[in-house]
Amino acid sequence: MPFTTAAVLAAATLVGLAILARTALTAWNGWLDLQRQQLARPAEGTSHALGMIDLSDIKERLRKLEAIAAGVDL
């Protein structure tokens, strides 16, 4: 059973597409792993004091939002 040029071309295209898809999937998984590592470790240069400042800022914003919801004029 001889293979036609179209069948060989279709098979080669399918194999090439499979290789490309596998490579893209591997790259995507590597990028996701990198993002997970960056989220897991704390940012360099941050300290506990900066975290406390952020927390106090959030508390102040929450107080203002609660005052607005209660109808209190600031």
C-alpha positions in Angstrom: 0.0 0.0 0.0 1.9 3.1 -1.2 1.7 6.3 0.7 0.7 9.3 -1.2 2.4 12.7 -0.9 -0.7 14.1 0.8 -0.8 11.4 3.4 2.9 11.8 4.2 2.5 15.6 4.4 -0.6 15.2 6.7 1.3 12.8 9.0 4.3 15.1 9.2 2.1 18.0 9.9 0.3 16.1 12.7 3.6 15.0 14.2 5.0 18.6 14.1 1.8 19.9 15.7 2.1 17.3 18.5 5.7 18.3 19.1 4.7 22.0 19.2 1.8 21.4 21.5 4.0 19.4 23.9 6.7 22.1 23.9 4.1 24.8 24.6 2.6 22.8 27.4 6.0 22.2 29.0 6.8 25.9 28.8 3.4 26.8 30.3 4.0 24.5 33.2 7.4 25.9 33.8 6.0 29.4 33.8 3.3 28.4 36.3 5.9 26.8 38.6 8.0 30.0 38.5 4.9 32.1 39.4 4.1 29.7 42.3 7.7 30.1 43.6 7.5 33.8 43.4 4.2 33.9 45.3 5.5 31.4 47.9 8.6 33.4 49.0 8.2 36.8 50.6 9.4 39.8 48.5 13.0 40.8 49.3 13.4 44.0 51.1 10.1 43.8 53.0 10.1 43.8 56.7 7.6 43.2 59.5 7.3 47.0 60.0 6.1 47.4 56.4 3.5 44.7 56.9 2.3 46.5 60.0 2.0 49.8 58.0 0.0 48.1 55.3 -2.3 46.5 58.0 -2.9 49.9 59.7 -3.7 51.5 56.3 -6.2 48.7 55.6 -7.8 49.2 59.0 -8.1 52.9 58.4 -9.7 52.4 55.0 -12.1 49.9 56.6 -13.1 52.4 59.3 -13.8 55.0 56.6 -15.9 52.5 54.6 -17.9 51.5 57.7 -18.5 55.2 58.5 -19.7 55.8 54.9 -22.0 52.8 55.2 -23.4 54.0 58.5 -24.0 57.5 57.0 -21.6 59.3 59.3 -20.1 62.4 57.7 -16.3 62.3 58.0 
